[in-house]
Amino acid sequence: MSGEGIRDEAAAIANAVRRLLERERGATGYAGSSGGELLAAGIARARASVARPAPAADEREAAVTVAARPGPVADEREATVAVAASAALEPLPAFTDDLFPSALAGGRAELTSLSRPTLEIIAAEARACTKCGLCRTRTQAVPGVGSAASGIVFVGEAPGADEDARGEPFVGRAGELLTRMIAAMDEKHLIPGVPLSRETVYICNVLKCRPPENRNPLPHEIEACSPYVIRQLEALQPRIICCLGKFAAELLLGIKGAVGAMRGKTYRWRGAKLIVTYHPAYCLRSPSAKRPVWDDLQRLAQEYLTD
């Protein structure tokens, strides 16, 4: 199939996905299903609804990679490069609905290796992204840091000034606090046999670019940027996700609410467990929140060790 044919097919799938998602959101009110679940279901059904001859395996993977990003691709050349790069990757293991117990026995080594090139492609796309106005005010995009080694992912809100300058998430004062908390989990051996550090967990944000003056993310910015974090999670196949603050929680859970009402519960995001806690920046403003956050991290460890 030609490059033009792949793009036409991807556009047809993407349009079908959007129509399906709109109908499902209207039917469910978005409650009870995460945005990731609706996206995955929509892609599967859209692929079945688009009539086409059976392409080669690498062409199918390339088309789905482009189609998984909602909305039209603004730059055809960028889309072609992304398609070619994605088609060249070794396929990741299927994203299934289990909790990946192999994380407890070091079996994530292969996944860590397989996910790395995918994460690098996502990072390159984020750095070149012009989907919203934040591309005009950023110093650089901030894709994510760490690996799939532990199966733990921390998802925050958006980069701040320090992150914007360095291109790495959670490196300012709030990031230093998060790093100390991860180190404390490791020192206390909360998850025996699983080393915990910024290198073995994965840390990212809902937005990959800093909002001016560190304001809250706007709905259209979250909509434009959320496919990046969804694709990162799909590549990482986490055992447990920790949402730092309301914006990450609302995106992945598909519900609105205060962090205080969301924390203390265990949710599911596809095959992973998910918990919600306060953002480290909130802990700096309200030091009394540090104790509840530590309680939540201990809960994370307990959930990690049980199915």
Secondary structure, DSSP 8 states (H G I E B T S, - for coil): --HHHHHHHHHHHHHHHHHHHHHHHHHHTTTTS-HHHHHHHHHHHHHHHS------HHHHHHHHHHHTS-S--S-HHHHHHHHHHHHHS-------SS--GGGGGTTTHHHHHHHHHHHHHHHHHHHT--SSGGGGT-SS---EEE-SSSSEEEEES---HHHHHHT-SS-SHHHHHHHHHHHHHHHTTSSTT---STTTSEEEES-SS--GGG----HHHHHHHHHHHHHHHHHH--SEEEEESHHHHHHHH-----HHHHTT--EEETTEEEEEE--HHHHHH-GGGHHHHHHHHHHHHHHHT--
